[in-house]
Amino acid sequence: MLTISRRLPAGLSFPHDFGAIPGTRAEDGDALDAMVLGLEPCVAGCLVTTRLIGVLYAEQVESGRRLQNDRLIACGETPVNRARFHELAQVPEECLRAIEVFFETYNRAAGREFRFTGRGDRRAAEAALDKALSAAAPPRPPG
């Protein structure tokens, strides 16, 4: 079963595969977002193994609240198909800027204030993933 939260505005398309990481919860309450580079377009709903390479830090204003809404960047990887990139610094600047422009445009069309505030390396992406996994974990019973 797939849940679609909204349709893309006419004329926009994702520059790479985009989805959410199951079992995580980001600051906005949704699963942590990730964009996957280096693959042919995947069938909607498939689970993709990836290598995290970085994070694009972003904030948005929603219902008057300023929230962190980062985008993890990963490369598709399997035991026989190695990732094209291992660090965000290896990704061409024009590719990263195209991703940023897409999300800025998409959010503007939806009436949301959204802006990128910086970039982080693989370790920063792994820390963001760990935080989102912990936020989604059920509380431990006392004792």
PyMOL commands that set and color helices and strands:
alter all, ss='L'
color gray80, all
select helices_A, chain A and resi 88-90+93-109+122-136
alter helices_A, ss='H'
color red, helices_A
select strands_A, chain A and resi 17-20+33-37+50-62+65-68+71-76+113-120
alter strands_A, ss='S'
color yellow, strands_A
deselect
rebuild
show_as cartoon
